[in-house]
Amino acid sequence: MSEDNDKLDELAQTLGRERDELRVKLQLAKQEVRDRWEPLEEKWATLEARLRSLGGTTTEAGKDVAAASKLLIEEIGDAYKEIWKEIRR
């Protein structure tokens, strides 16, 4: 499970870098894009909490949390891509 956690951490770090870049760009973005950003910040906080709770767990519950976290990473990532498209217009 540690290898899976490492992968999740790597995905989250990549997503975090993208988040930081977007945060800078959002300062120049339209209000409608900013409105889309706020719910993502809540999801980001949820993701961070889930990853902290995982630690090095190898339990079935931990695997479920890891799977849910991966889905959340994908969801946030897709939303970030859509925001990038809006910003680049």
C-alpha positions, 0 to 999 in steps of 0.5 A: 500500500505504501507504493500506492500512497507514494503515487497518490502523494506524487499526484497530489504534489503535481496537482498542488503545483498546478493549483499554485499556478492557477492561483496566480492566474486567477488574480487576473481572471473573470469573476465567473471563473473565480466562482468556479474556483471556490468549490474546488478549494473546499475539495482541495481541503478535503483531499489534503485531509484524506491524504493526511489520514491515510499515512502508511495505512494498509487496511481495507478502509485505507484502500477505500480512502485511497481510491476515493482520493484518486477520484477526487484528484481526477475531479479536481484536475479536470476542473483545473483544466477547464479553468485553464481553458477559460483563463487562456481565452 
